[in-house]
């Protein structure tokens, strides 16, 4: 891309703009400090927990206020270490995937894949982006992919940059597809729908028809929103967001590029690695340890095919892991916020207060009230299965009392759990992905917030429909 931007906008200006934005670590430290202060102000409360199918869930009849559990000044800083320990699995996943990707990049096969795709879809980016978004949306909707969006972002970004798009388009195609379309609609998502319906004593994956309709509507909204951005940056290249990439170093598309035999074979191995990931998650119950392992294995096999020396493999692993440092650290700091809220006995008090407030709403708005409540609770518990285990034992019986079907209560949960992940500063995966791409959190929220608001409105409409039709079976 010889002239990717016009006028004075350059790589230097991009770096200056990034330096002026609010650093996500600073933002999260302020939230940690505020949460610590709230442990002195908000009354501490507690529900009893019971074991249901090996999962600890809230007993909704046992709430009581307890002695205040304030977090001390030194304890606030100690909680950072606890947050890193509790987020350790995802943090290590990020480092291991980064190392595996570093090995893959040393083979040259990733660059070859980018060049081949760019040559194939040159001037057809309006075809490629919807395909990519649909692929990631299906991963989120069918198997609950979320953390593994970090796997795809690093590969997709250079591919779309070669097509004269920007990092924001690449990140949105992956993250919005996977989270704001797939995970939130949760057609057969085991981590939000599976857990929530089990706790609510509903047939697992029942009510699928309305969730498929939700998936279709959100997919159209997300692709349309990305298209609007693509048209804007085509018309005015100064609007492009490059993040960590230097626009002056992005090459022009070579439409006649041909990959070598070893690179073609390596691409096949990469494709098999992704296929193995999907199969393992669906049929073998794989989680992030297995995902990291299969990518590491795939990287080593690709390196052998491309005759990369062991020492160079190791250097690639170290370099790749180093690139992920910022994203990995963000996950640990974000987890600290949950640690303080839990240790300060704030979570159960907030949940109890929200349940009491819902009882004051008009019957027709109870489901929407549940949705808004879940949006706010997700700020403290940005985990599908974690939030289901915390809130559904309370929301399911509350739905019975308020005249809302339990299936509608689950729909309110999945919408609240899924939609807010793209805008809350406690979502470690979102912040990690943005950090990997060098996109400031504040710039991202400013860009995506209109879409978030529109999806919240559409979600509320779906809940009103569910309330009206008695969305069930019960």
LINFEN-V183038 format. One record per residue. N is the residue number from 1. RES is the residue in three letters. PSI is psi in degrees with one decimal (999 if undefined). OMEGA is omega as a letter, one per 40 degrees, with the letter a starting at -180 (NA if undefined). NEAR is the number of other C-alpha atoms within 10 Angstrom. Layout:
BEGIN
n->N res->RES psi->PSI omega->OMEGA near->NEAR
n->N res->RES psi->PSI omega->OMEGA near->NEAR
END
This chain:
BEGIN
n->1 res->UNK psi->93.8 omega->a near->15
n->2 res->UNK psi->-42.8 omega->a near->10
n->3 res->UNK psi->70.6 omega->a near->11
n->4 res->UNK psi->-19.5 omega->a near->20
n->5 res->UNK psi->157.7 omega->a near->19
n->6 res->UNK psi->160.5 omega->i near->11
n->7 res->UNK psi->-143.5 omega->a near->8
n->8 res->UNK psi->-5.5 omega->a near->9
n->9 res->UNK psi->122.4 omega->a near->14
n->10 res->UNK psi->179.9 omega->i near->17
n->11 res->UNK psi->-37.4 omega->i near->18
n->12 res->UNK psi->-43.4 omega->i near->10
n->13 res->UNK psi->-38.3 omega->i near->11
n->14 res->UNK psi->-44.0 omega->a near->18
n->15 res->UNK psi->-38.6 omega->i near->16
n->16 res->UNK psi->-40.7 omega->i near->11
n->17 res->UNK psi->-40.5 omega->i near->12
n->18 res->UNK psi->-38.8 omega->a near->16
n->19 res->UNK psi->-25.3 omega->a near->11
n->20 res->UNK psi->-18.1 omega->a near->9
n->21 res->UNK psi->160.9 omega->a near->13
n->22 res->UNK psi->121.0 omega->i near->13
n->23 res->UNK psi->132.0 omega->a near->14
n->24 res->UNK psi->-30.3 omega->i near->22
n->25 res->UNK psi->-38.3 omega->i near->16
n->26 res->UNK psi->-44.5 omega->i near->10
n->27 res->UNK psi->-46.7 omega->a near->14
n->28 res->UNK psi->-32.3 omega->i near->19
n->29 res->UNK psi->-40.1 omega->i near->17
n->30 res->UNK psi->-41.2 omega->i near->12
n->31 res->UNK psi->-40.4 omega->i near->17
n->32 res->UNK psi->-43.4 omega->i near->24
n->33 res->UNK psi->-42.5 omega->i near->15
n->34 res->UNK psi->-43.3 omega->i near->12
n->35 res->UNK psi->-37.6 omega->i near->22
n->36 res->UNK psi->-43.8 omega->i near->22
n->37 res->UNK psi->-36.3 omega->a near->17
n->38 res->UNK psi->-23.8 omega->i near->18
n->39 res->UNK psi->-15.0 omega->i near->22
n->40 res->UNK psi->-16.1 omega->a near->15
n->41 res->UNK psi->-49.2 omega->a near->12
n->42 res->UNK psi->130.3 omega->i near->17
n->43 res->UNK psi->136.4 omega->i near->18
n->44 res->UNK psi->140.3 omega->i near->23
n->45 res->UNK psi->165.7 omega->a near->21
n->46 res->UNK psi->135.6 omega->i near->19
n->47 res->UNK psi->151.4 omega->i near->21
n->48 res->UNK psi->151.8 omega->i near->14
n->49 res->UNK psi->145.8 omega->i near->16
n->50 res->UNK psi->155.4 omega->i near->12
n->51 res->UNK psi->123.7 omega->i near->10
n->52 res->UNK psi->111.0 omega->a near->12
n->53 res->UNK psi->44.7 omega->i near->9
n->54 res->UNK psi->6.1 omega->a near->7
n->55 res->UNK psi->135.3 omega->i near->14
n->56 res->UNK psi->119.2 omega->a near->14
n->57 res->UNK psi->161.2 omega->a near->22
n->58 res->UNK psi->138.5 omega->i near->22
n->59 res->UNK psi->108.7 omega->a near->15
n->60 res->UNK psi->-13.5 omega->a near->20
n->61 res->UNK psi->3.9 omega->a near->11
n->62 res->UNK psi->14.0 omega->a near->10
n->63 res->UNK psi->140.9 omega->i near->16
n->64 res->UNK psi->150.9 omega->i near->13
n->65 res->UNK psi->143.3 omega->a near->13
n->66 res->UNK psi->175.8 omega->i near->12
n->67 res->UNK psi->145.5 omega->i near->10
n->68 res->UNK psi->140.4 omega->a near->16
n->69 res->UNK psi->64.0 omega->a near->17
n->70 res->UNK psi->143.4 omega->i near->22
n->71 res->UNK psi->119.8 omega->a near->21
n->72 res->UNK psi->167.9 omega->a near->14
n->73 res->UNK psi->-49.1 omega->i near->11
n->74 res->UNK psi->-36.3 omega->i near->8
n->75 res->UNK psi->-32.4 omega->i near->12
n->76 res->UNK psi->-43.3 omega->i near->20
n->77 res->UNK psi->-33.9 omega->i near->15
n->78 res->UNK psi->-31.0 omega->a near->12
n->79 res->UNK psi->-23.2 omega->i near->21
n->80 res->UNK psi->-43.4 omega->i near->21
n->81 res->UNK psi->-42.2 omega->i near->15
n->82 res->UNK psi->-41.2 omega->i near->17
n->83 res->UNK psi->-40.7 omega->i near->20
n->84 res->UNK psi->-37.3 omega->i near->21
n->85 res->UNK psi->-45.5 omega->a near->14
n->86 res->UNK psi->-29.4 omega->i near->17
n->87 res->UNK psi->10.4 omega->a near->21
n->88 res->UNK psi->-39.9 omega->a near->17
n->89 res->UNK psi->-44.2 omega->a near->12
n->90 res->UNK psi->-37.6 omega->i near->21
n->91 res->UNK psi->-47.2 omega->i near->23
n->92 res->UNK psi->-35.2 omega->i near->16
n->93 res->UNK psi->-44.5 omega->a near->22
n->94 res->UNK psi->-45.4 omega->i near->28
n->95 res->UNK psi->-44.3 omega->a near->22
n->96 res->UNK psi->-41.4 omega->i near->23
n->97 res->UNK psi->-42.2 omega->i near->26
n->98 res->UNK psi->-42.1 omega->i near->29
n->99 res->UNK psi->-43.4 omega->i near->28
n->100 res->UNK psi->-41.7 omega->i near->29
n->101 res->UNK psi->-36.1 omega->i near->24
n->102 res->UNK psi->-40.2 omega->i near->25
n->103 res->UNK psi->-45.2 omega->i near->30
n->104 res->UNK psi->-39.3 omega->a near->29
n->105 res->UNK psi->-32.0 omega->i near->21
n->106 res->UNK psi->-26.5 omega->a near->22
n->107 res->UNK psi->-20.9 omega->a near->25
n->108 res->UNK psi->-4.7 omega->a near->17
n->109 res->UNK psi->-35.4 omega->i near->23
n->110 res->UNK psi->-45.3 omega->i near->22
n->111 res->UNK psi->-39.5 omega->i near->18
n->112 res->UNK psi->-40.8 omega->i near->20
n->113 res->UNK psi->-42.1 omega->i near->19
n->114 res->UNK psi->-44.6 omega->a near->21
n->115 res->UNK psi->-39.8 omega->i near->25
n->116 res->UNK psi->-46.0 omega->a near->20
n->117 res->UNK psi->-42.4 omega->i near->19
n->118 res->UNK psi->-40.2 omega->i near->26
n->119 res->UNK psi->-39.2 omega->a near->20
n->120 res->UNK psi->-37.8 omega->a near->17
n->121 res->UNK psi->17.9 omega->i near->17
n->122 res->UNK psi->128.7 omega->a near->17
n->123 res->UNK psi->11.5 omega->i near->12
n->124 res->UNK psi->35.0 omega->a near->12
n->125 res->UNK psi->-24.0 omega->i near->18
n->126 res->UNK psi->-7.7 omega->i near->14
n->127 res->UNK psi->-42.9 omega->a near->10
n->128 res->UNK psi->-45.9 omega->a near->16
n->129 res->UNK psi->-46.2 omega->i near->21
n->130 res->UNK psi->-34.6 omega->i near->19
n->131 res->UNK psi->-47.3 omega->i near->14
n->132 res->UNK psi->-45.5 omega->a near->15
n->133 res->UNK psi->-40.6 omega->i near->25
n->134 res->UNK psi->-40.8 omega->i near->20
n->135 res->UNK psi->-46.6 omega->a near->16
n->136 res->UNK psi->-32.5 omega->i near->24
n->137 res->UNK psi->-42.1 omega->i near->30
n->138 res->UNK psi->-37.4 omega->i near->23
n->139 res->UNK psi->-42.2 omega->i near->23
n->140 res->UNK psi->-40.3 omega->a near->29
n->141 res->UNK psi->-36.7 omega->a near->28
n->142 res->UNK psi->-37.5 omega->a near->18
n->143 res->UNK psi->5.5 omega->i near->22
n->144 res->UNK psi->27.8 omega->i near->28
n->145 res->UNK psi->135.8 omega->i near->23
n->146 res->UNK psi->-68.3 omega->a near->21
n->147 res->UNK psi->-31.2 omega->a near->20
n->148 res->UNK psi->2.2 omega->i near->23
n->149 res->UNK psi->-26.8 omega->i near->22
n->150 res->UNK psi->-26.6 omega->i near->25
n->151 res->UNK psi->-42.2 omega->a near->21
n->152 res->UNK psi->-32.0 omega->a near->16
n->153 res->UNK psi->-44.7 omega->a near->22
n->154 res->UNK psi->-22.9 omega->i near->17
n->155 res->UNK psi->-39.1 omega->a near->17
n->156 res->UNK psi->-36.3 omega->a near->18
n->157 res->UNK psi->-53.5 omega->i near->24
n->158 res->UNK psi->-30.4 omega->a near->22
n->159 res->UNK psi->-46.8 omega->a near->23
n->160 res->UNK psi->-29.5 omega->i near->25
n->161 res->UNK psi->-36.1 omega->i near->25
n->162 res->UNK psi->-22.3 omega->i near->22
n->163 res->UNK psi->17.2 omega->i near->23
n->164 res->UNK psi->31.2 omega->i near->26
n->165 res->UNK psi->-173.8 omega->a near->24
n->166 res->UNK psi->175.3 omega->a near->26
n->167 res->UNK psi->-34.3 omega->i near->26
n->168 res->UNK psi->-42.3 omega->i near->25
n->169 res->UNK psi->-42.8 omega->a near->22
n->170 res->UNK psi->-47.8 omega->a near->26
n->171 res->UNK psi->-42.7 omega->a near->25
n->172 res->UNK psi->-39.0 omega->a near->24
n->173 res->UNK psi->-37.1 omega->a near->27
n->174 res->UNK psi->-57.8 omega->a near->26
n->175 res->UNK psi->-45.9 omega->i near->29
n->176 res->UNK psi->-38.7 omega->i near->27
n->177 res->UNK psi->-48.4 omega->a near->29
n->178 res->UNK psi->-40.8 omega->a near->28
n->179 res->UNK psi->-55.1 omega->a near->29
n->180 res->UNK psi->-10.1 omega->i near->29
n->181 res->UNK psi->-58.1 omega->a near->31
n->182 res->UNK psi->-63.2 omega->a near->35
n->183 res->UNK psi->-40.2 omega->a near->35
n->184 res->UNK psi->-34.3 omega->i near->33
n->185 res->UNK psi->-30.2 omega->i near->35
n->186 res->UNK psi->49.7 omega->a near->32
n->187 res->UNK psi->-54.1 omega->i near->28
n->188 res->UNK psi->36.1 omega->a near->23
n->189 res->UNK psi->114.6 omega->a near->23
n->190 res->UNK psi->-21.8 omega->a near->22
n->191 res->UNK psi->-28.0 omega->i near->20
n->192 res->UNK psi->-56.8 omega->a near->28
n->193 res->UNK psi->-47.0 omega->a near->28
n->194 res->UNK psi->-48.6 omega->a near->22
n->195 res->UNK psi->-46.4 omega->a near->23
n->196 res->UNK psi->-43.8 omega->a near->32
n->197 res->UNK psi->-33.4 omega->i near->23
n->198 res->UNK psi->-45.5 omega->i near->17
n->199 res->UNK psi->-37.7 omega->i near->22
n->200 res->UNK psi->2.7 omega->i near->21
n->201 res->UNK psi->32.6 omega->i near->13
n->202 res->UNK psi->154.7 omega->i near->18
n->203 res->UNK psi->130.2 omega->a near->14
n->204 res->UNK psi->130.4 omega->a near->17
n->205 res->UNK psi->14.0 omega->i near->19
n->206 res->UNK psi->161.1 omega->a near->17
n->207 res->UNK psi->27.1 omega->a near->18
n->208 res->UNK psi->-30.4 omega->a near->14
n->209 res->UNK psi->-46.4 omega->a near->11
n->210 res->UNK psi->-34.2 omega->i near->17
n->211 res->UNK psi->-33.9 omega->i near->20
n->212 res->UNK psi->-41.8 omega->i near->17
n->213 res->UNK psi->-40.3 omega->i near->14
n->214 res->UNK psi->-42.7 omega->i near->21
n->215 res->UNK psi->-47.2 omega->a near->23
n->216 res->UNK psi->-44.1 omega->a near->14
n->217 res->UNK psi->-45.3 omega->a near->16
n->218 res->UNK psi->-34.6 omega->i near->25
n->219 res->UNK psi->-45.7 omega->i near->22
n->220 res->UNK psi->-41.5 omega->a near->13
n->221 res->UNK psi->-45.7 omega->a near->18
n->222 res->UNK psi->-47.4 omega->i near->23
n->223 res->UNK psi->-41.6 omega->i near->22
n->224 res->UNK psi->-39.2 omega->a near->14
n->225 res->UNK psi->-41.2 omega->i near->15
n->226 res->UNK psi->-40.4 omega->i near->23
n->227 res->UNK psi->-41.0 omega->i near->17
n->228 res->UNK psi->-42.4 omega->i near->12
n->229 res->UNK psi->-41.5 omega->i near->19
n->230 res->UNK psi->-41.4 omega->i near->23
n->231 res->UNK psi->-37.3 omega->i near->13
n->232 res->UNK psi->-43.3 omega->a near->14
n->233 res->UNK psi->-24.9 omega->i near->19
n->234 res->UNK psi->-39.2 omega->a near->14
n->235 res->UNK psi->-37.7 omega->a near->10
n->236 res->UNK psi->89.8 omega->a near->12
n->237 res->UNK psi->-18.1 omega->i near->20
n->238 res->UNK psi->-14.4 omega->i near->16
n->239 res->UNK psi->-8.1 omega->a near->16
n->240 res->UNK psi->141.9 omega->i near->23
n->241 res->UNK psi->113.8 omega->a near->21
n->242 res->UNK psi->-19.6 omega->i near->22
n->243 res->UNK psi->-126.1 omega->a near->22
n->244 res->UNK psi->-11.3 omega->a near->16
n->245 res->UNK psi->143.9 omega->i near->19
n->246 res->UNK psi->112.2 omega->a near->13
n->247 res->UNK psi->-23.9 omega->a near->23
n->248 res->UNK psi->-10.2 omega->a near->13
n->249 res->UNK psi->2.5 omega->a near->11
n->250 res->UNK psi->119.6 omega->a near->17
n->251 res->UNK psi->161.3 omega->i near->15
n->252 res->UNK psi->154.0 omega->i near->17
n->253 res->UNK psi->128.7 omega->i near->21
n->254 res->UNK psi->98.9 omega->a near->14
n->255 res->UNK psi->-14.4 omega->a near->14
n->256 res->UNK psi->10.7 omega->a near->9
n->257 res->UNK psi->136.6 omega->i near->14
n->258 res->UNK psi->130.4 omega->i near->13
n->259 res->UNK psi->150.3 omega->i near->16
n->260 res->UNK psi->166.2 omega->a near->11
n->261 res->UNK psi->-42.5 omega->a near->11
n->262 res->UNK psi->-36.2 omega->i near->18
n->263 res->UNK psi->-38.0 omega->i near->21
n->264 res->UNK psi->-43.7 omega->i near->15
n->265 res->UNK psi->-38.4 omega->i near->16
n->266 res->UNK psi->-36.4 omega->i near->27
n->267 res->UNK psi->-37.0 omega->i near->19
n->268 res->UNK psi->-43.3 omega->i near->13
n->269 res->UNK psi->-40.5 omega->i near->17
n->270 res->UNK psi->-43.2 omega->i near->21
n->271 res->UNK psi->-41.2 omega->i near->13
n->272 res->UNK psi->-33.0 omega->i near->13
n->273 res->UNK psi->-45.9 omega->i near->19
n->274 res->UNK psi->-41.4 omega->i near->18
n->275 res->UNK psi->-40.7 omega->i near->11
n->276 res->UNK psi->-37.0 omega->i near->15
n->277 res->UNK psi->-50.9 omega->a near->22
n->278 res->UNK psi->-45.1 omega->i near->18
n->279 res->UNK psi->-43.7 omega->a near->14
n->280 res->UNK psi->-40.7 omega->a near->16
n->281 res->UNK psi->-42.4 omega->a near->17
n->282 res->UNK psi->-46.1 omega->a near->14
n->283 res->UNK psi->-22.2 omega->a near->9
n->284 res->UNK psi->0.3 omega->i near->11
n->285 res->UNK psi->29.3 omega->a near->10
n->286 res->UNK psi->150.4 omega->i near->14
n->287 res->UNK psi->-157.9 omega->a near->14
n->288 res->UNK psi->-27.7 omega->i near->18
n->289 res->UNK psi->-46.4 omega->i near->13
n->290 res->UNK psi->-37.5 omega->i near->16
n->291 res->UNK psi->-45.4 omega->i near->22
n->292 res->UNK psi->-41.0 omega->a near->24
n->293 res->UNK psi->-43.3 omega->a near->16
n->294 res->UNK psi->-32.1 omega->i near->19
n->295 res->UNK psi->-36.8 omega->i near->24
n->296 res->UNK psi->-44.2 omega->i near->23
n->297 res->UNK psi->-44.9 omega->i near->13
n->298 res->UNK psi->-40.8 omega->i near->23
n->299 res->UNK psi->-42.4 omega->a near->28
n->300 res->UNK psi->-43.2 omega->i near->21
n->301 res->UNK psi->-43.0 omega->i near->18
n->302 res->UNK psi->-39.5 omega->i near->27
n->303 res->UNK psi->-38.0 omega->i near->24
n->304 res->UNK psi->-43.9 omega->i near->16
n->305 res->UNK psi->-39.2 omega->a near->16
n->306 res->UNK psi->9.1 omega->i near->19
n->307 res->UNK psi->47.5 omega->i near->11
n->308 res->UNK psi->129.0 omega->a near->16
n->309 res->UNK psi->150.0 omega->a near->11
n->310 res->UNK psi->-40.6 omega->i near->12
n->311 res->UNK psi->-38.1 omega->i near->9
n->312 res->UNK psi->-34.4 omega->i near->14
n->313 res->UNK psi->-46.9 omega->a near->23
n->314 res->UNK psi->-41.8 omega->i near->16
n->315 res->UNK psi->-40.4 omega->i near->16
n->316 res->UNK psi->-40.4 omega->i near->22
n->317 res->UNK psi->-46.7 omega->a near->26
n->318 res->UNK psi->-43.9 omega->a near->18
n->319 res->UNK psi->-41.7 omega->i near->18
n->320 res->UNK psi->-42.5 omega->i near->23
n->321 res->UNK psi->-37.5 omega->i near->22
n->322 res->UNK psi->-37.0 omega->a near->15
n->323 res->UNK psi->-23.5 omega->a near->17
n->324 res->UNK psi->1.7 omega->a near->23
n->325 res->UNK psi->-48.2 omega->a near->17
n->326 res->UNK psi->-46.3 omega->i near->18
n->327 res->UNK psi->-39.7 omega->a near->24
n->328 res->UNK psi->-42.6 omega->a near->29
n->329 res->UNK psi->-36.0 omega->a near->20
n->330 res->UNK psi->-38.7 omega->a near->26
n->331 res->UNK psi->-42.8 omega->i near->25
n->332 res->UNK psi->-42.7 omega->a near->22
n->333 res->UNK psi->-39.1 omega->i near->25
n->334 res->UNK psi->-38.3 omega->i near->29
n->335 res->UNK psi->-27.5 omega->i near->27
n->336 res->UNK psi->-35.0 omega->a near->29
n->337 res->UNK psi->-43.6 omega->i near->26
n->338 res->UNK psi->-39.5 omega->i near->23
n->339 res->UNK psi->-45.5 omega->a near->21
n->340 res->UNK psi->-42.1 omega->i near->27
n->341 res->UNK psi->-37.3 omega->i near->21
n->342 res->UNK psi->-48.2 omega->a near->16
n->343 res->UNK psi->-26.7 omega->i near->16
n->344 res->UNK psi->6.5 omega->i near->24
n->345 res->UNK psi->39.1 omega->i near->25
n->346 res->UNK psi->-32.4 omega->a near->25
n->347 res->UNK psi->-49.3 omega->a near->21
n->348 res->UNK psi->-34.6 omega->i near->22
n->349 res->UNK psi->-44.2 omega->i near->20
n->350 res->UNK psi->-41.8 omega->i near->20
n->351 res->UNK psi->-43.2 omega->a near->22
n->352 res->UNK psi->-42.3 omega->i near->18
n->353 res->UNK psi->-40.3 omega->i near->10
n->354 res->UNK psi->-41.2 omega->i near->19
n->355 res->UNK psi->-39.5 omega->i near->20
n->356 res->UNK psi->-37.9 omega->i near->12
n->357 res->UNK psi->-35.8 omega->a near->13
n->358 res->UNK psi->-30.9 omega->a near->22
n->359 res->UNK psi->-13.1 omega->a near->15
n->360 res->UNK psi->-5.1 omega->a near->11
n->361 res->UNK psi->154.4 omega->i near->14
n->362 res->UNK psi->148.2 omega->a near->11
n->363 res->UNK psi->-38.8 omega->a near->15
n->364 res->UNK psi->-18.5 omega->a near->15
n->365 res->UNK psi->4.0 omega->a near->16
n->366 res->UNK psi->-42.3 omega->a near->23
n->367 res->UNK psi->-41.5 omega->i near->31
n->368 res->UNK psi->-38.3 omega->i near->26
n->369 res->UNK psi->-39.7 omega->i near->23
n->370 res->UNK psi->-41.7 omega->i near->27
n->371 res->UNK psi->-49.1 omega->a near->26
n->372 res->UNK psi->-39.2 omega->i near->20
n->373 res->UNK psi->-44.7 omega->a near->22
n->374 res->UNK psi->-34.7 omega->i near->27
n->375 res->UNK psi->-44.9 omega->a near->25
n->376 res->UNK psi->-38.4 omega->i near->17
n->377 res->UNK psi->-31.6 omega->i near->22
n->378 res->UNK psi->-23.2 omega->i near->23
n->379 res->UNK psi->-37.2 omega->a near->20
n->380 res->UNK psi->-29.3 omega->a near->25
n->381 res->UNK psi->75.1 omega->a near->25
n->382 res->UNK psi->59.3 omega->i near->25
n->383 res->UNK psi->128.4 omega->a near->19
n->384 res->UNK psi->-57.3 omega->a near->26
n->385 res->UNK psi->-35.6 omega->i near->18
n->386 res->UNK psi->-43.0 omega->i near->18
n->387 res->UNK psi->-35.6 omega->i near->23
n->388 res->UNK psi->-44.7 omega->a near->29
n->389 res->UNK psi->-30.3 omega->a near->22
n->390 res->UNK psi->-44.8 omega->a near->23
n->391 res->UNK psi->-35.9 omega->a near->23
n->392 res->UNK psi->-33.4 omega->i near->25
n->393 res->UNK psi->-24.0 omega->i near->19
n->394 res->UNK psi->-44.7 omega->a near->21
n->395 res->UNK psi->-33.0 omega->a near->27
n->396 res->UNK psi->-54.4 omega->i near->23
n->397 res->UNK psi->-31.3 omega->i near->17
n->398 res->UNK psi->-38.2 omega->i near->21
n->399 res->UNK psi->-40.0 omega->i near->23
n->400 res->UNK psi->-42.0 omega->a near->13
n->401 res->UNK psi->-31.8 omega->a near->11
n->402 res->UNK psi->-1.9 omega->a near->18
n->403 res->UNK psi->24.5 omega->i near->14
n->404 res->UNK psi->134.9 omega->i near->27
n->405 res->UNK psi->150.8 omega->i near->24
n->406 res->UNK psi->-32.7 omega->i near->27
n->407 res->UNK psi->-37.9 omega->i near->26
n->408 res->UNK psi->-37.1 omega->i near->28
n->409 res->UNK psi->-37.9 omega->i near->29
n->410 res->UNK psi->-40.5 omega->i near->27
n->411 res->UNK psi->-41.4 omega->i near->30
n->412 res->UNK psi->-39.7 omega->i near->27
n->413 res->UNK psi->-49.4 omega->a near->30
n->414 res->UNK psi->-34.6 omega->i near->24
n->415 res->UNK psi->-45.5 omega->a near->27
n->416 res->UNK psi->-38.8 omega->i near->27
n->417 res->UNK psi->-40.9 omega->a near->29
n->418 res->UNK psi->-42.9 omega->a near->24
n->419 res->UNK psi->-40.6 omega->a near->25
n->420 res->UNK psi->-12.2 omega->a near->26
n->421 res->UNK psi->-25.0 omega->a near->26
n->422 res->UNK psi->-7.2 omega->a near->22
n->423 res->UNK psi->-10.8 omega->a near->19
n->424 res->UNK psi->141.1 omega->a near->19
n->425 res->UNK psi->7.7 omega->i near->23
n->426 res->UNK psi->-0.2 omega->i near->27
n->427 res->UNK psi->100.2 omega->a near->22
n->428 res->UNK psi->-37.5 omega->a near->26
n->429 res->UNK psi->-43.1 omega->i near->27
n->430 res->UNK psi->-47.6 omega->a near->25
n->431 res->UNK psi->-36.2 omega->i near->28
n->432 res->UNK psi->-43.8 omega->i near->25
n->433 res->UNK psi->-43.4 omega->i near->26
n->434 res->UNK psi->-40.9 omega->i near->24
n->435 res->UNK psi->-39.6 omega->i near->24
n->436 res->UNK psi->-37.0 omega->a near->21
n->437 res->UNK psi->-11.4 omega->a near->23
n->438 res->UNK psi->25.1 omega->i near->20
n->439 res->UNK psi->121.4 omega->i near->21
n->440 res->UNK psi->139.2 omega->a near->21
n->441 res->UNK psi->-41.8 omega->a near->21
n->442 res->UNK psi->-38.4 omega->i near->16
n->443 res->UNK psi->-41.2 omega->i near->14
n->444 res->UNK psi->-48.2 omega->a near->17
n->445 res->UNK psi->-41.3 omega->i near->16
n->446 res->UNK psi->-39.3 omega->a near->10
n->447 res->UNK psi->-43.9 omega->a near->13
n->448 res->UNK psi->-14.7 omega->a near->18
n->449 res->UNK psi->-41.2 omega->i near->14
n->450 res->UNK psi->-39.1 omega->i near->12
n->451 res->UNK psi->-43.5 omega->i near->18
n->452 res->UNK psi->-47.0 omega->i near->19
n->453 res->UNK psi->-43.7 omega->i near->13
n->454 res->UNK psi->-40.6 omega->i near->13
n->455 res->UNK psi->-34.6 omega->i near->21
n->456 res->UNK psi->-43.8 omega->i near->20
n->457 res->UNK psi->-46.3 omega->i near->13
n->458 res->UNK psi->-40.4 omega->i near->16
n->459 res->UNK psi->-42.4 omega->i near->24
n->460 res->UNK psi->-38.9 omega->i near->20
n->461 res->UNK psi->-43.3 omega->i near->13
n->462 res->UNK psi->-37.6 omega->i near->22
n->463 res->UNK psi->-37.6 omega->i near->26
n->464 res->UNK psi->-38.3 omega->i near->18
n->465 res->UNK psi->-45.1 omega->i near->14
n->466 res->UNK psi->-41.5 omega->i near->21
n->467 res->UNK psi->-40.9 omega->a near->23
n->468 res->UNK psi->-35.9 omega->a near->11
n->469 res->UNK psi->-1.1 omega->a near->10
n->470 res->UNK psi->47.5 omega->a near->16
n->471 res->UNK psi->120.5 omega->a near->19
n->472 res->UNK psi->-159.2 omega->f near->16
n->473 res->UNK psi->-21.4 omega->i near->12
n->474 res->UNK psi->999 omega->NA near->15
END
